Amino acid sequence: MEFFGIGYLELLFILVIMLLVLGPHEISKIAQSAGRFLNRLYKSEEWRAIIQTSRKLRNLPHELAQKAELDEIRDIHQSLQQAGCQFEEEMKTARYDIRALDDELQVQNKSGTNSEDVIQTLETKGVAADSPSFPKKT
């Protein structure tokens, strides 16, 4: 494990050099002042703000992904609603075509007319010749 890019052996080496240069009495004073500084730092509002900002930055990618997914879901929902409306309109048209075809077939059965006459009658009533419910010429 490294601390600021410094490994355990390097840290131990620095401490030994400090002990030789400063002496044991100065090192204890430096350690006390460093402890006080760190204590004040951890209790300060600035440190809390830094920690809070750091947490927010760590969670930011997750939050952005959630918002992007919500936007995607909304777009998919809208496109499905539009497709549903189009499908309903097509179903209404198909129902109308089927009813018209059924009515004409009933008339044909009663009157004995041939299928080509029925097809011409349906075309004049507005039933689409390319619809699946339109009878094929035989």
N, C-alpha and C positions, 0 to 999 in steps of 0.2 A: 504494500500500500504506500502511496505517495501523498505528501502534504505540500502543496504549492510546488510540485515537481521535485520535491526532496524526499529521498528514501530514508529508511531507518538508520542505515549506516552513515549516511551523510549528516543527518541530524545529530547523531551521537558524536561524530567528528567535530561538528560546530560547537557542541556543548563542551567537549574536552578543550578545544582551543580557547573558548570563553573562560573556562576555569583557570587555565594557565595564564591568560593575559590579565583578567580582572581580579582573580582571587576569589575565595569562597565567601568573604564578607560582602563584596560588591555584588556578587551574583544573587545573594539572598535579597538585597535591596532592590535589584532589578526585577526579580521574580515577584516581590511584593507590589511594586509599582505596576507591573504588567497585570497582576491579578486585580488590582483596584481598577485599572483602565478597562479590563474586560468586564468586570462587574458593572461599571457605569455604562459601558457600551450595551450590554445585554438588557439593562433596565431602561434604556432610553427609548423615547418615542420614535426616533429616527430608525433604530434597529428594528422595531416592530413594523414600521412602514416598509422597510426593505424586505423583511421576511414575508409580509403580506403580498407585496408586489411580486416577489419571487414565486409564491404559490399561485398567484393569478396567471403569471406567465407560463408556469408549468401546465396549468389546466386550460390555457387558451386554445391549443390545437384541438383538444377534446370538445370544448364548447363550440368552436367554429364548425367542427364536423357535425355536431348535433344540429346546428342551425342550417347547415347545408342540406342535411338529410330531410329536415322539415320542409325546406323550400322544394326539394325534389318531390317529396310526397304530395305537397300541395299541387305542383304542376301535373303529376300523374293523376291526381284526383280530378282536376279540371279537365284533362284530356279524356278521362273515362266518362265524365258527365257529358261532354260533347258527343262522344261516340254513342253513349246511351240515347241521347236525344235524336241523333241521326238514325239509329236503329229503330226507335219508336216511329219515326216518320216513315221509314221504309216498310215497317210492319203495317202501318195504317194503309199505305198504298197497296200493299200486297193483299190485305183484307178486302179492300175495295175491289181489286181486280178479281179476287176469288168469288166474291158475292156476285159481281157482274157476270162472270163466267157461269156460275151456278144458275143464275136466273135465266141466262140465254140457253143453257143446256136443258133446263126444264121446259122452256118454251119450245125448243127444238123437238124434244121428246113428245110433246103434246101435239105439235103441228106437223111433224114428220119432215122438216126441212133438212137439207144436207149440211155437212160440217163447214163447207166453204162459205155458205150464206151466214152461218153463225160467226165465223171469223170476220167477215166484212162488217157485220152488225157490231161486233165488239170493238173493232177499230174505229167505227164512227162514234161510239160512246166514250172513247178516250182510254180504253184499256191498252196498255203498252204492249206492242207485239213482241218485244224482247223480254217481257217479264216471265218468270218461271211458270206462272199460272196460265199463260196464254196457250191455247191448244195449237198443236203442230198440224200443218196441212197433211192430209193423208191421201 
